[in-house]
């Protein structure tokens, strides 16, 4: 079952989409404006977003701009705007597909199935091992010397984001938006505090981190 975030300010269409998608076996989260959509995307972690362009507070392309730095799932745009310029603008802003209103529900479901197949993530390695600690992503558990290490939910969210990208730089903004949400993208002090806590719990020498490294002004890197 996939989780779908549906964003549209038409209450009748929103209700119809919710009923249809649930009947097709999806879990559905809804939002009637752009700011609520960004909040729900951060809180609910949908697999796919169905996004209307004509929202009362933000244009759909603005919502896309807020989503794309941290949301990697597919976005299907719905719009009554038929001009090809609008379609190109939405696709350039990060949309994966575009359906013009009015539309056929069966076509919408088919397009969603295709997007979910294309956007299905590769299976992560369930266990990441270092010389000093082991991260079991499937079990959401960290051990050091065979002893469980207690992490707070925020510490776990931050660590799991880093270990899923071994050797790669993960930007400050991406981490803040993924772990705390879009409203926190400038709160870099959060990262310093929580990385320091993780290092105290996991690094052999927290003052000279071997695994959880800082790239000054850019982000952080996990080096197994």
ABEGO torsion letter per residue (X at the ends): XBBBBBBBABAAAAAAAAAAAAAAGBBBBBBABAAAAAAAAAAAGBABBBBBABBAABBAAAAAAAAAAABABBBBBBBABABAAAAAAAAAAGBABBBBOBBBAAAAAAAAAAAAAAABBBBBBABBBBAABBBBAAAGBBBBGGBBBBBBAAAAAAAAAAAABBGBBBBAAAAAAAAAEAAAAABAAAAAAAAAAAAAAABABAABBAABBBBBGAEBBBBX
